[in-house]
Structures are given as structure tokens and as C-alpha cells.
């Protein structure tokens, strides 16, 4: 029982590490946070940022990956 939990935690750690590395690479390439459709409201002492287009893109990519690995 503990072996399966351990394997699951190791797999989750690897997935999170790969996702973090991918986000860093995409950020350096300029793809994350600067897509058309991301909402930025700047005022004198306040900045509101909502990555709407980025959220949709990440959702589509993850949905496709989960669909692909489920088959």
C-alpha cells in the first residue's frame, strides 16, 4: 500500500517539475502572460492582471494531453 502511495508522489513530483520547467521556458520565449486577451488594468497605485487567454490556452493543452494519455 505504501509503495503505491510513494510511486504516486514521485510521479506527481516529476509532473510538477516538468510543468514548472515548461512554464519557465515559455516565459523566456515570451508566450506566457503576454497573449492577446490577457486583461491588464493599471492605475496609479494599483495593477490588476488576469491571464484570460493564457488560462484558456493552458486548459486546452492540458485537456489534449489528458485525452491523449487516456487512450
mmJSON file of the N, C-alpha and C atoms, coordinates in Angstrom:
{"data_MODEL":{"atom_site":{
"group_PDB":["ATOM","ATOM","ATOM","ATOM","ATOM","ATOM","ATOM","ATOM","ATOM","ATOM","ATOM","ATOM","ATOM","ATOM","ATOM","ATOM","ATOM","ATOM","ATOM","ATOM","ATOM","ATOM","ATOM","ATOM","ATOM","ATOM","ATOM","ATOM","ATOM","ATOM","ATOM","ATOM","ATOM","ATOM","ATOM","ATOM","ATOM","ATOM","ATOM","ATOM","ATOM","ATOM","ATOM","ATOM","ATOM","ATOM","ATOM","ATOM","ATOM","ATOM","ATOM","ATOM","ATOM","ATOM","ATOM","ATOM","ATOM","ATOM","ATOM","ATOM","ATOM","ATOM","ATOM","ATOM","ATOM","ATOM","ATOM","ATOM","ATOM","ATOM","ATOM","ATOM","ATOM","ATOM","ATOM","ATOM","ATOM","ATOM","ATOM","ATOM","ATOM","ATOM","ATOM","ATOM","ATOM","ATOM","ATOM","ATOM","ATOM","ATOM","ATOM","ATOM","ATOM","ATOM","ATOM","ATOM","ATOM","ATOM","ATOM","ATOM","ATOM","ATOM","ATOM","ATOM","ATOM","ATOM","ATOM","ATOM","ATOM","ATOM","ATOM","ATOM","ATOM","ATOM","ATOM","ATOM","ATOM","ATOM","ATOM","ATOM","ATOM","ATOM","ATOM","ATOM","ATOM","ATOM","ATOM","ATOM","ATOM","ATOM","ATOM","ATOM","ATOM","ATOM","ATOM","ATOM","ATOM","ATOM","ATOM","ATOM","ATOM","ATOM","ATOM","ATOM","ATOM","ATOM","ATOM","ATOM","ATOM","ATOM","ATOM","ATOM","ATOM","ATOM","ATOM","ATOM","ATOM","ATOM","ATOM","ATOM","ATOM","ATOM","ATOM","ATOM","ATOM","ATOM","ATOM","ATOM","ATOM","ATOM","ATOM","ATOM","ATOM","ATOM","ATOM","ATOM","ATOM","ATOM","ATOM","ATOM","ATOM","ATOM","ATOM","ATOM","ATOM","ATOM","ATOM","ATOM","ATOM","ATOM","ATOM","ATOM","ATOM","ATOM","ATOM","ATOM","ATOM","ATOM","ATOM","ATOM","ATOM","ATOM","ATOM","ATOM","ATOM","ATOM","ATOM","ATOM","ATOM","ATOM","ATOM","ATOM","ATOM"],
"id":[1,2,3,4,5,6,7,8,9,10,11,12,13,14,15,16,17,18,19,20,21,22,23,24,25,26,27,28,29,30,31,32,33,34,35,36,37,38,39,40,41,42,43,44,45,46,47,48,49,50,51,52,53,54,55,56,57,58,59,60,61,62,63,64,65,66,67,68,69,70,71,72,73,74,75,76,77,78,79,80,81,82,83,84,85,86,87,88,89,90,91,92,93,94,95,96,97,98,99,100,101,102,103,104,105,106,107,108,109,110,111,112,113,114,115,116,117,118,119,120,121,122,123,124,125,126,127,128,129,130,131,132,133,134,135,136,137,138,139,140,141,142,143,144,145,146,147,148,149,150,151,152,153,154,155,156,157,158,159,160,161,162,163,164,165,166,167,168,169,170,171,172,173,174,175,176,177,178,179,180,181,182,183,184,185,186,187,188,189,190,191,192,193,194,195,196,197,198,199,200,201,202,203,204,205,206,207,208,209,210,211,212,213],
"type_symbol":["N","C","C","N","C","C","N","C","C","N","C","C","N","C","C","N","C","C","N","C","C","N","C","C","N","C","C","N","C","C","N","C","C","N","C","C","N","C","C","N","C","C","N","C","C","N","C","C","N","C","C","N","C","C","N","C","C","N","C","C","N","C","C","N","C","C","N","C","C","N","C","C","N","C","C","N","C","C","N","C","C","N","C","C","N","C","C","N","C","C","N","C","C","N","C","C","N","C","C","N","C","C","N","C","C","N","C","C","N","C","C","N","C","C","N","C","C","N","C","C","N","C","C","N","C","C","N","C","C","N","C","C","N","C","C","N","C","C","N","C","C","N","C","C","N","C","C","N","C","C","N","C","C","N","C","C","N","C","C","N","C","C","N","C","C","N","C","C","N","C","C","N","C","C","N","C","C","N","C","C","N","C","C","N","C","C","N","C","C","N","C","C","N","C","C","N","C","C","N","C","C","N","C","C","N","C","C","N","C","C","N","C","C"],
"label_atom_id":["N","CA","C","N","CA","C","N","CA","C","N","CA","C","N","CA","C","N","CA","C","N","CA","C","N","CA","C","N","CA","C","N","CA","C","N","CA","C","N","CA","C","N","CA","C","N","CA","C","N","CA","C","N","CA","C","N","CA","C","N","CA","C","N","CA","C","N","CA","C","N","CA","C","N","CA","C","N","CA","C","N","CA","C","N","CA","C","N","CA","C","N","CA","C","N","CA","C","N","CA","C","N","CA","C","N","CA","C","N","CA","C","N","CA","C","N","CA","C","N","CA","C","N","CA","C","N","CA","C","N","CA","C","N","CA","C","N","CA","C","N","CA","C","N","CA","C","N","CA","C","N","CA","C","N","CA","C","N","CA","C","N","CA","C","N","CA","C","N","CA","C","N","CA","C","N","CA","C","N","CA","C","N","CA","C","N","CA","C","N","CA","C","N","CA","C","N","CA","C","N","CA","C","N","CA","C","N","CA","C","N","CA","C","N","CA","C","N","CA","C","N","CA","C","N","CA","C","N","CA","C","N","CA","C","N","CA","C","N","CA","C","N","CA","C","N","CA","C"],
"label_alt_id":[null,null,null,null,null,null,null,null,null,null,null,null,null,null,null,null,null,null,null,null,null,null,null,null,null,null,null,null,null,null,null,null,null,null,null,null,null,null,null,null,null,null,null,null,null,null,null,null,null,null,null,null,null,null,null,null,null,null,null,null,null,null,null,null,null,null,null,null,null,null,null,null,null,null,null,null,null,null,null,null,null,null,null,null,null,null,null,null,null,null,null,null,null,null,null,null,null,null,null,null,null,null,null,null,null,null,null,null,null,null,null,null,null,null,null,null,null,null,null,null,null,null,null,null,null,null,null,null,null,null,null,null,null,null,null,null,null,null,null,null,null,null,null,null,null,null,null,null,null,null,null,null,null,null,null,null,null,null,null,null,null,null,null,null,null,null,null,null,null,null,null,null,null,null,null,null,null,null,null,null,null,null,null,null,null,null,null,null,null,null,null,null,null,null,null,null,null,null,null,null,null,null,null,null,null,null,null,null,null,null,null,null,null],
"label_comp_id":["UNK","UNK","UNK","UNK","UNK","UNK","UNK","UNK","UNK","UNK","UNK","UNK","UNK","UNK","UNK","UNK","UNK","UNK","UNK","UNK","UNK","UNK","UNK","UNK","UNK","UNK","UNK","UNK","UNK","UNK","UNK","UNK","UNK","UNK","UNK","UNK","UNK","UNK","UNK","UNK","UNK","UNK","UNK","UNK","UNK","UNK","UNK","UNK","UNK","UNK","UNK","UNK","UNK","UNK","UNK","UNK","UNK","UNK","UNK","UNK","UNK","UNK","UNK","UNK","UNK","UNK","UNK","UNK","UNK","UNK","UNK","UNK","UNK","UNK","UNK","UNK","UNK","UNK","UNK","UNK","UNK","UNK","UNK","UNK","UNK","UNK","UNK","UNK","UNK","UNK","UNK","UNK","UNK","UNK","UNK","UNK","UNK","UNK","UNK","UNK","UNK","UNK","UNK","UNK","UNK","UNK","UNK","UNK","UNK","UNK","UNK","UNK","UNK","UNK","UNK","UNK","UNK","UNK","UNK","UNK","UNK","UNK","UNK","UNK","UNK","UNK","UNK","UNK","UNK","UNK","UNK","UNK","UNK","UNK","UNK","UNK","UNK","UNK","UNK","UNK","UNK","UNK","UNK","UNK","UNK","UNK","UNK","UNK","UNK","UNK","UNK","UNK","UNK","UNK","UNK","UNK","UNK","UNK","UNK","UNK","UNK","UNK","UNK","UNK","UNK","UNK","UNK","UNK","UNK","UNK","UNK","UNK","UNK","UNK","UNK","UNK","UNK","UNK","UNK","UNK","UNK","UNK","UNK","UNK","UNK","UNK","UNK","UNK","UNK","UNK","UNK","UNK","UNK","UNK","UNK","UNK","UNK","UNK","UNK","UNK","UNK","UNK","UNK","UNK","UNK","UNK","UNK","UNK","UNK","UNK","UNK","UNK","UNK"],
"label_asym_id":["A","A","A","A","A","A","A","A","A","A","A","A","A","A","A","A","A","A","A","A","A","A","A","A","A","A","A","A","A","A","A","A","A","A","A","A","A","A","A","A","A","A","A","A","A","A","A","A","A","A","A","A","A","A","A","A","A","A","A","A","A","A","A","A","A","A","A","A","A","A","A","A","A","A","A","A","A","A","A","A","A","A","A","A","A","A","A","A","A","A","A","A","A","A","A","A","A","A","A","A","A","A","A","A","A","A","A","A","A","A","A","A","A","A","A","A","A","A","A","A","A","A","A","A","A","A","A","A","A","A","A","A","A","A","A","A","A","A","A","A","A","A","A","A","A","A","A","A","A","A","A","A","A","A","A","A","A","A","A","A","A","A","A","A","A","A","A","A","A","A","A","A","A","A","A","A","A","A","A","A","A","A","A","A","A","A","A","A","A","A","A","A","A","A","A","A","A","A","A","A","A","A","A","A","A","A","A","A","A","A","A","A","A"],
"label_entity_id":["1","1","1","1","1","1","1","1","1","1","1","1","1","1","1","1","1","1","1","1","1","1","1","1","1","1","1","1","1","1","1","1","1","1","1","1","1","1","1","1","1","1","1","1","1","1","1","1","1","1","1","1","1","1","1","1","1","1","1","1","1","1","1","1","1","1","1","1","1","1","1","1","1","1","1","1","1","1","1","1","1","1","1","1","1","1","1","1","1","1","1","1","1","1","1","1","1","1","1","1","1","1","1","1","1","1","1","1","1","1","1","1","1","1","1","1","1","1","1","1","1","1","1","1","1","1","1","1","1","1","1","1","1","1","1","1","1","1","1","1","1","1","1","1","1","1","1","1","1","1","1","1","1","1","1","1","1","1","1","1","1","1","1","1","1","1","1","1","1","1","1","1","1","1","1","1","1","1","1","1","1","1","1","1","1","1","1","1","1","1","1","1","1","1","1","1","1","1","1","1","1","1","1","1","1","1","1","1","1","1","1","1","1"],
"label_seq_id":[1,1,1,2,2,2,3,3,3,4,4,4,5,5,5,6,6,6,7,7,7,8,8,8,9,9,9,10,10,10,11,11,11,12,12,12,13,13,13,14,14,14,15,15,15,16,16,16,17,17,17,18,18,18,19,19,19,20,20,20,21,21,21,22,22,22,23,23,23,24,24,24,25,25,25,26,26,26,27,27,27,28,28,28,29,29,29,30,30,30,31,31,31,32,32,32,33,33,33,34,34,34,35,35,35,36,36,36,37,37,37,38,38,38,39,39,39,40,40,40,41,41,41,42,42,42,43,43,43,44,44,44,45,45,45,46,46,46,47,47,47,48,48,48,49,49,49,50,50,50,51,51,51,52,52,52,53,53,53,54,54,54,55,55,55,56,56,56,57,57,57,58,58,58,59,59,59,60,60,60,61,61,61,62,62,62,63,63,63,64,64,64,65,65,65,66,66,66,67,67,67,68,68,68,69,69,69,70,70,70,71,71,71],
"pdbx_PDB_ins_code":[null,null,null,null,null,null,null,null,null,null,null,null,null,null,null,null,null,null,null,null,null,null,null,null,null,null,null,null,null,null,null,null,null,null,null,null,null,null,null,null,null,null,null,null,null,null,null,null,null,null,null,null,null,null,null,null,null,null,null,null,null,null,null,null,null,null,null,null,null,null,null,null,null,null,null,null,null,null,null,null,null,null,null,null,null,null,null,null,null,null,null,null,null,null,null,null,null,null,null,null,null,null,null,null,null,null,null,null,null,null,null,null,null,null,null,null,null,null,null,null,null,null,null,null,null,null,null,null,null,null,null,null,null,null,null,null,null,null,null,null,null,null,null,null,null,null,null,null,null,null,null,null,null,null,null,null,null,null,null,null,null,null,null,null,null,null,null,null,null,null,null,null,null,null,null,null,null,null,null,null,null,null,null,null,null,null,null,null,null,null,null,null,null,null,null,null,null,null,null,null,null,null,null,null,null,null,null,null,null,null,null,null,null],
"Cartn_x":[0.824,0.0,0.868,1.883,2.726,3.593,3.897,4.67,3.889,2.603,1.802,1.661,1.527,1.464,2.789,3.884,5.207,5.435,5.043,5.189,4.327,3.122,2.23,2.824,3.404,4.016,5.243,6.044,7.204,6.74,5.729,5.192,4.634,3.902,3.348,4.477,5.536,6.679,7.349,7.487,8.081,7.198,5.902,4.968,5.025,5.051,5.118,6.443,7.539,8.841,8.882,8.344,8.312,7.416,6.281,5.382,6.063,6.777,7.495,8.583,9.323,10.364,9.752,8.628,7.949,7.457,6.915,6.455,7.621,8.748,9.925,10.415,10.444,10.875,9.915,8.621,7.644,7.69,7.983,8.096,9.297,10.422,11.599,11.356,10.538,10.213,9.167,8.517,7.544,6.125,5.83,4.491,3.554,4.074,3.227,3.005,1.743,1.411,1.344,1.617,1.574,0.721,-0.222,-1.079,-2.179,-2.635,-3.797,-4.997,-5.707,-6.825,-6.53,-5.271,-4.929,-5.311,-5.95,-6.5,-5.536,-5.147,-4.268,-4.902,-5.151,-5.681,-4.665,-4.108,-3.1,-3.646,-3.551,-3.908,-2.678,-2.853,-1.719,-0.992,-1.693,-1.083,-1.592,-2.12,-2.774,-2.62,-2.31,-2.274,-3.018,-3.996,-4.766,-4.436,-4.082,-3.722,-4.504,-5.225,-5.937,-5.57,-4.836,-4.374,-5.473,-6.472,-7.629,-7.234,-6.545,-6.153,-5.15,-4.235,-3.257,-3.957,-4.968,-5.718,-6.437,-7.02,-7.709,-6.707,-5.565,-4.541,-4.026,-3.756,-3.274,-4.345,-5.593,-6.689,-6.818,-6.714,-6.818,-5.651,-4.442,-3.268,-3.367,-3.749,-3.878,-4.991,-6.101,-7.188,-6.73,-5.985,-5.477,-4.481,-3.613,-2.653,-3.344,-4.324,-5.042,-5.823,-6.42,-7.153,-6.202,-5.014,-4.042,-3.528,-3.212,-2.68,-3.755,-5.011,-6.084,-6.327,-6.083,-6.298,-5.289],
"Cartn_y":[-1.188,0.0,1.252,1.295,2.476,2.626,1.507,1.585,2.323,2.051,2.725,4.213,4.566,5.981,6.661,5.989,6.542,6.755,5.779,5.917,7.053,7.176,8.245,9.614,9.753,11.018,11.342,10.339,10.56,10.996,10.341,10.7,12.124,12.47,13.828,14.857,14.548,15.454,15.659,14.588,14.692,15.533,15.309,16.068,17.556,17.872,19.267,19.899,19.155,19.679,19.961,19.051,19.254,20.442,20.562,21.692,23.008,23.046,24.25,24.624,23.641,23.903,24.403,23.827,24.264,25.703,26.041,27.416,28.393,28.032,28.903,29.084,28.005,28.108,28.946,28.75,29.532,31.001,31.284,32.668,33.35,32.651,33.227,33.447,32.597,32.745,33.831,34.3,35.378,34.922,33.658,33.154,33.256,33.267,33.253,34.674,35.06,36.338,37.506,37.293,38.418,38.1,37.232,36.877,37.911,38.115,38.98,38.357,39.108,38.584,38.534,38.676,38.797,40.211,40.302,41.576,42.215,43.46,44.217,45.585,45.924,47.236,47.896,49.005,49.714,51.071,51.359,52.662,53.228,54.312,54.98,54.076,53.497,52.657,51.223,50.803,49.504,48.902,47.63,46.894,45.582,45.357,44.117,43.353,42.102,41.277,39.974,39.667,38.401,37.742,36.622,35.971,35.13,35.776,35.089,34.186,34.726,33.93,32.848,33.168,32.177,31.028,31.328,30.292,29.363,29.94,29.125,28.242,28.799,28.028,26.867,27.126,26.069,24.993,25.402,24.45,23.549,24.118,23.333,22.349,22.822,21.955,20.801,21.102,20.04,19.055,19.561,18.671,17.731,18.256,17.41,16.378,16.776,15.83,14.721,15.088,14.07,13.153,13.699,12.872,11.916,12.416,11.595,10.447,10.727,9.69,8.734,9.123,8.226,7.148,7.455,6.496,5.398],
"Cartn_z":[0.0,0.0,0.0,0.858,0.926,-0.314,-0.983,-2.224,-3.304,-3.405,-4.431,-4.132,-2.864,-2.494,-2.788,-2.489,-2.77,-4.257,-5.056,-6.511,-7.04,-6.509,-6.941,-6.594,-5.414,-5.02,-5.874,-6.193,-7.06,-8.452,-8.993,-10.305,-10.291,-9.233,-9.122,-9.054,-8.346,-8.262,-9.606,-10.361,-11.691,-12.607,-12.557,-13.394,-13.034,-11.751,-11.322,-11.735,-11.637,-12.047,-13.544,-14.345,-15.792,-16.146,-15.476,-15.732,-15.369,-14.261,-13.865,-14.856,-15.334,-16.33,-17.631,-18.019,-19.236,-19.109,-17.961,-17.741,-17.796,-17.202,-17.262,-18.696,-19.471,-20.863,-21.698,-21.489,-22.231,-21.838,-20.575,-20.12,-20.774,-20.871,-21.53,-23.019,-23.627,-25.043,-25.267,-24.197,-24.319,-24.566,-24.329,-24.59,-23.394,-22.203,-21.013,-20.534,-20.386,-19.787,-20.733,-22.006,-22.933,-24.151,-24.011,-25.127,-25.298,-26.531,-26.723,-26.016,-25.262,-24.488,-23.007,-22.617,-21.207,-20.757,-19.634,-19.165,-18.176,-18.472,-17.584,-17.369,-16.102,-15.742,-14.822,-15.286,-14.487,-14.07,-12.806,-12.244,-11.55,-10.872,-10.249,-9.252,-8.308,-7.274,-7.306,-8.449,-8.497,-9.891,-9.95,-11.216,-11.035,-11.903,-11.896,-13.172,-13.028,-14.171,-14.116,-15.186,-15.288,-16.61,-16.568,-17.803,-18.449,-19.02,-19.583,-20.751,-21.736,-22.912,-22.528,-21.625,-21.173,-20.457,-19.654,-18.95,-19.923,-20.953,-21.953,-22.697,-23.063,-23.765,-22.914,-21.652,-20.751,-20.577,-20.471,-20.324,-21.551,-22.725,-23.956,-24.063,-23.783,-23.868,-22.871,-21.636,-20.63,-20.991,-21.506,-21.924,-23.027,-23.99,-25.066,-24.546,-23.636,-23.071,-22.291,-21.458,-20.687,-21.609,-22.669,-23.622,-24.332,-24.713,-25.427,-24.55,-23.293,-22.425,-21.914,-21.984,-21.571,-22.618,-23.871,-24.973,-24.976],
"occupancy":[1.0,1.0,1.0,1.0,1.0,1.0,1.0,1.0,1.0,1.0,1.0,1.0,1.0,1.0,1.0,1.0,1.0,1.0,1.0,1.0,1.0,1.0,1.0,1.0,1.0,1.0,1.0,1.0,1.0,1.0,1.0,1.0,1.0,1.0,1.0,1.0,1.0,1.0,1.0,1.0,1.0,1.0,1.0,1.0,1.0,1.0,1.0,1.0,1.0,1.0,1.0,1.0,1.0,1.0,1.0,1.0,1.0,1.0,1.0,1.0,1.0,1.0,1.0,1.0,1.0,1.0,1.0,1.0,1.0,1.0,1.0,1.0,1.0,1.0,1.0,1.0,1.0,1.0,1.0,1.0,1.0,1.0,1.0,1.0,1.0,1.0,1.0,1.0,1.0,1.0,1.0,1.0,1.0,1.0,1.0,1.0,1.0,1.0,1.0,1.0,1.0,1.0,1.0,1.0,1.0,1.0,1.0,1.0,1.0,1.0,1.0,1.0,1.0,1.0,1.0,1.0,1.0,1.0,1.0,1.0,1.0,1.0,1.0,1.0,1.0,1.0,1.0,1.0,1.0,1.0,1.0,1.0,1.0,1.0,1.0,1.0,1.0,1.0,1.0,1.0,1.0,1.0,1.0,1.0,1.0,1.0,1.0,1.0,1.0,1.0,1.0,1.0,1.0,1.0,1.0,1.0,1.0,1.0,1.0,1.0,1.0,1.0,1.0,1.0,1.0,1.0,1.0,1.0,1.0,1.0,1.0,1.0,1.0,1.0,1.0,1.0,1.0,1.0,1.0,1.0,1.0,1.0,1.0,1.0,1.0,1.0,1.0,1.0,1.0,1.0,1.0,1.0,1.0,1.0,1.0,1.0,1.0,1.0,1.0,1.0,1.0,1.0,1.0,1.0,1.0,1.0,1.0,1.0,1.0,1.0,1.0,1.0,1.0],
"B_iso_or_equiv":[0.0,0.0,0.0,0.0,0.0,0.0,0.0,0.0,0.0,0.0,0.0,0.0,0.0,0.0,0.0,0.0,0.0,0.0,0.0,0.0,0.0,0.0,0.0,0.0,0.0,0.0,0.0,0.0,0.0,0.0,0.0,0.0,0.0,0.0,0.0,0.0,0.0,0.0,0.0,0.0,0.0,0.0,0.0,0.0,0.0,0.0,0.0,0.0,0.0,0.0,0.0,0.0,0.0,0.0,0.0,0.0,0.0,0.0,0.0,0.0,0.0,0.0,0.0,0.0,0.0,0.0,0.0,0.0,0.0,0.0,0.0,0.0,0.0,0.0,0.0,0.0,0.0,0.0,0.0,0.0,0.0,0.0,0.0,0.0,0.0,0.0,0.0,0.0,0.0,0.0,0.0,0.0,0.0,0.0,0.0,0.0,0.0,0.0,0.0,0.0,0.0,0.0,0.0,0.0,0.0,0.0,0.0,0.0,0.0,0.0,0.0,0.0,0.0,0.0,0.0,0.0,0.0,0.0,0.0,0.0,0.0,0.0,0.0,0.0,0.0,0.0,0.0,0.0,0.0,0.0,0.0,0.0,0.0,0.0,0.0,0.0,0.0,0.0,0.0,0.0,0.0,0.0,0.0,0.0,0.0,0.0,0.0,0.0,0.0,0.0,0.0,0.0,0.0,0.0,0.0,0.0,0.0,0.0,0.0,0.0,0.0,0.0,0.0,0.0,0.0,0.0,0.0,0.0,0.0,0.0,0.0,0.0,0.0,0.0,0.0,0.0,0.0,0.0,0.0,0.0,0.0,0.0,0.0,0.0,0.0,0.0,0.0,0.0,0.0,0.0,0.0,0.0,0.0,0.0,0.0,0.0,0.0,0.0,0.0,0.0,0.0,0.0,0.0,0.0,0.0,0.0,0.0,0.0,0.0,0.0,0.0,0.0,0.0],
"pdbx_formal_charge":[null,null,null,null,null,null,null,null,null,null,null,null,null,null,null,null,null,null,null,null,null,null,null,null,null,null,null,null,null,null,null,null,null,null,null,null,null,null,null,null,null,null,null,null,null,null,null,null,null,null,null,null,null,null,null,null,null,null,null,null,null,null,null,null,null,null,null,null,null,null,null,null,null,null,null,null,null,null,null,null,null,null,null,null,null,null,null,null,null,null,null,null,null,null,null,null,null,null,null,null,null,null,null,null,null,null,null,null,null,null,null,null,null,null,null,null,null,null,null,null,null,null,null,null,null,null,null,null,null,null,null,null,null,null,null,null,null,null,null,null,null,null,null,null,null,null,null,null,null,null,null,null,null,null,null,null,null,null,null,null,null,null,null,null,null,null,null,null,null,null,null,null,null,null,null,null,null,null,null,null,null,null,null,null,null,null,null,null,null,null,null,null,null,null,null,null,null,null,null,null,null,null,null,null,null,null,null,null,null,null,null,null,null],
"auth_seq_id":[1,1,1,2,2,2,3,3,3,4,4,4,5,5,5,6,6,6,7,7,7,8,8,8,9,9,9,10,10,10,11,11,11,12,12,12,13,13,13,14,14,14,15,15,15,16,16,16,17,17,17,18,18,18,19,19,19,20,20,20,21,21,21,22,22,22,23,23,23,24,24,24,25,25,25,26,26,26,27,27,27,28,28,28,29,29,29,30,30,30,31,31,31,32,32,32,33,33,33,34,34,34,35,35,35,36,36,36,37,37,37,38,38,38,39,39,39,40,40,40,41,41,41,42,42,42,43,43,43,44,44,44,45,45,45,46,46,46,47,47,47,48,48,48,49,49,49,50,50,50,51,51,51,52,52,52,53,53,53,54,54,54,55,55,55,56,56,56,57,57,57,58,58,58,59,59,59,60,60,60,61,61,61,62,62,62,63,63,63,64,64,64,65,65,65,66,66,66,67,67,67,68,68,68,69,69,69,70,70,70,71,71,71],
"auth_comp_id":["UNK","UNK","UNK","UNK","UNK","UNK","UNK","UNK","UNK","UNK","UNK","UNK","UNK","UNK","UNK","UNK","UNK","UNK","UNK","UNK","UNK","UNK","UNK","UNK","UNK","UNK","UNK","UNK","UNK","UNK","UNK","UNK","UNK","UNK","UNK","UNK","UNK","UNK","UNK","UNK","UNK","UNK","UNK","UNK","UNK","UNK","UNK","UNK","UNK","UNK","UNK","UNK","UNK","UNK","UNK","UNK","UNK","UNK","UNK","UNK","UNK","UNK","UNK","UNK","UNK","UNK","UNK","UNK","UNK","UNK","UNK","UNK","UNK","UNK","UNK","UNK","UNK","UNK","UNK","UNK","UNK","UNK","UNK","UNK","UNK","UNK","UNK","UNK","UNK","UNK","UNK","UNK","UNK","UNK","UNK","UNK","UNK","UNK","UNK","UNK","UNK","UNK","UNK","UNK","UNK","UNK","UNK","UNK","UNK","UNK","UNK","UNK","UNK","UNK","UNK","UNK","UNK","UNK","UNK","UNK","UNK","UNK","UNK","UNK","UNK","UNK","UNK","UNK","UNK","UNK","UNK","UNK","UNK","UNK","UNK","UNK","UNK","UNK","UNK","UNK","UNK","UNK","UNK","UNK","UNK","UNK","UNK","UNK","UNK","UNK","UNK","UNK","UNK","UNK","UNK","UNK","UNK","UNK","UNK","UNK","UNK","UNK","UNK","UNK","UNK","UNK","UNK","UNK","UNK","UNK","UNK","UNK","UNK","UNK","UNK","UNK","UNK","UNK","UNK","UNK","UNK","UNK","UNK","UNK","UNK","UNK","UNK","UNK","UNK","UNK","UNK","UNK","UNK","UNK","UNK","UNK","UNK","UNK","UNK","UNK","UNK","UNK","UNK","UNK","UNK","UNK","UNK","UNK","UNK","UNK","UNK","UNK","UNK"],
"auth_asym_id":["A","A","A","A","A","A","A","A","A","A","A","A","A","A","A","A","A","A","A","A","A","A","A","A","A","A","A","A","A","A","A","A","A","A","A","A","A","A","A","A","A","A","A","A","A","A","A","A","A","A","A","A","A","A","A","A","A","A","A","A","A","A","A","A","A","A","A","A","A","A","A","A","A","A","A","A","A","A","A","A","A","A","A","A","A","A","A","A","A","A","A","A","A","A","A","A","A","A","A","A","A","A","A","A","A","A","A","A","A","A","A","A","A","A","A","A","A","A","A","A","A","A","A","A","A","A","A","A","A","A","A","A","A","A","A","A","A","A","A","A","A","A","A","A","A","A","A","A","A","A","A","A","A","A","A","A","A","A","A","A","A","A","A","A","A","A","A","A","A","A","A","A","A","A","A","A","A","A","A","A","A","A","A","A","A","A","A","A","A","A","A","A","A","A","A","A","A","A","A","A","A","A","A","A","A","A","A","A","A","A","A","A","A"],
"auth_atom_id":["N","CA","C","N","CA","C","N","CA","C","N","CA","C","N","CA","C","N","CA","C","N","CA","C","N","CA","C","N","CA","C","N","CA","C","N","CA","C","N","CA","C","N","CA","C","N","CA","C","N","CA","C","N","CA","C","N","CA","C","N","CA","C","N","CA","C","N","CA","C","N","CA","C","N","CA","C","N","CA","C","N","CA","C","N","CA","C","N","CA","C","N","CA","C","N","CA","C","N","CA","C","N","CA","C","N","CA","C","N","CA","C","N","CA","C","N","CA","C","N","CA","C","N","CA","C","N","CA","C","N","CA","C","N","CA","C","N","CA","C","N","CA","C","N","CA","C","N","CA","C","N","CA","C","N","CA","C","N","CA","C","N","CA","C","N","CA","C","N","CA","C","N","CA","C","N","CA","C","N","CA","C","N","CA","C","N","CA","C","N","CA","C","N","CA","C","N","CA","C","N","CA","C","N","CA","C","N","CA","C","N","CA","C","N","CA","C","N","CA","C","N","CA","C","N","CA","C","N","CA","C","N","CA","C","N","CA","C","N","CA","C","N","CA","C","N","CA","C"],
"pdbx_PDB_model_num":[1,1,1,1,1,1,1,1,1,1,1,1,1,1,1,1,1,1,1,1,1,1,1,1,1,1,1,1,1,1,1,1,1,1,1,1,1,1,1,1,1,1,1,1,1,1,1,1,1,1,1,1,1,1,1,1,1,1,1,1,1,1,1,1,1,1,1,1,1,1,1,1,1,1,1,1,1,1,1,1,1,1,1,1,1,1,1,1,1,1,1,1,1,1,1,1,1,1,1,1,1,1,1,1,1,1,1,1,1,1,1,1,1,1,1,1,1,1,1,1,1,1,1,1,1,1,1,1,1,1,1,1,1,1,1,1,1,1,1,1,1,1,1,1,1,1,1,1,1,1,1,1,1,1,1,1,1,1,1,1,1,1,1,1,1,1,1,1,1,1,1,1,1,1,1,1,1,1,1,1,1,1,1,1,1,1,1,1,1,1,1,1,1,1,1,1,1,1,1,1,1,1,1,1,1,1,1,1,1,1,1,1,1]
}}}
